[in-house]
Each structure stands twice: as structure tokens, then as C-alpha cells.
Amino acid sequence: MNTFERIYTSAIAAVEPSALIQSRLTLDNSLLSVYDPVNRDTRQFDLGKFRQIHVIGIGKGAGDLAGTIRSVI
């Protein structure tokens, strides 16, 4: 694999939606942390305070992304 192919492959992997979701969501017990790279901060939500959680998405990748979120939480 030449240099261009390595750069291209790395760039595509870096923006793969499921990997992005997994790198920004973490769950520790019932505390969900969501990292916001734009504002460079993390918001936290105590999922124990909620009876139900609904994931809503629109578009071709919504199902796969919802599945990724579900696997985290």
C-alpha cells in the first residue's frame, strides 16, 4: 500500500459514523458522557433518572447509528 492509499484509508476510517459515535459516547454505570468536539466539552446524563430512552434519527444511516448508540447504552 502506497502513502496515498494509507492516508486515504486512515481518513475514511476516521470519519466512519459508528466509530465516531463510539469515540464520543461512554457509559459508566448509569452516567452517559457525550463529548462535543466543537465546544471541547463533555455533557453528562444520569440515565438512571429516565424510565425510557428513545433514539430518533433520519436518513440512510440512521438505523446503523441507532444500533451503535444502543450498543453503548
Contacts in CASP RR format, 6 or more apart in sequence:
PFRMAT RR
TARGET T0000
AUTHOR 0000-0000-0000
METHOD contacts of the structure
MODEL  1
MNTFERIYTSAIAAVEPSALIQSRLTLDNSLLSVYDPVNRDTRQFDLGKF
RQIHVIGIGKGAGDLAGTIRSVI
1 9 0 8 1.000
13 19 0 8 1.000
17 61 0 8 1.000
17 64 0 8 1.000
17 65 0 8 1.000
17 68 0 8 1.000
18 64 0 8 1.000
18 65 0 8 1.000
18 68 0 8 1.000
21 65 0 8 1.000
21 68 0 8 1.000
21 69 0 8 1.000
21 72 0 8 1.000
22 68 0 8 1.000
22 72 0 8 1.000
23 35 0 8 1.000
24 34 0 8 1.000
24 35 0 8 1.000
24 36 0 8 1.000
24 37 0 8 1.000
25 32 0 8 1.000
25 33 0 8 1.000
25 34 0 8 1.000
25 35 0 8 1.000
25 69 0 8 1.000
25 72 0 8 1.000
25 73 0 8 1.000
26 32 0 8 1.000
26 33 0 8 1.000
26 72 0 8 1.000
27 33 0 8 1.000
27 47 0 8 1.000
27 72 0 8 1.000
27 73 0 8 1.000
30 46 0 8 1.000
30 47 0 8 1.000
30 48 0 8 1.000
31 44 0 8 1.000
31 45 0 8 1.000
31 46 0 8 1.000
31 47 0 8 1.000
32 44 0 8 1.000
32 45 0 8 1.000
32 46 0 8 1.000
32 47 0 8 1.000
32 73 0 8 1.000
33 42 0 8 1.000
33 43 0 8 1.000
33 44 0 8 1.000
34 42 0 8 1.000
34 43 0 8 1.000
34 44 0 8 1.000
34 45 0 8 1.000
35 41 0 8 1.000
35 42 0 8 1.000
36 42 0 8 1.000
36 43 0 8 1.000
47 53 0 8 1.000
47 73 0 8 1.000
53 73 0 8 1.000
55 66 0 8 1.000
55 67 0 8 1.000
55 69 0 8 1.000
55 70 0 8 1.000
57 63 0 8 1.000
57 65 0 8 1.000
57 66 0 8 1.000
END
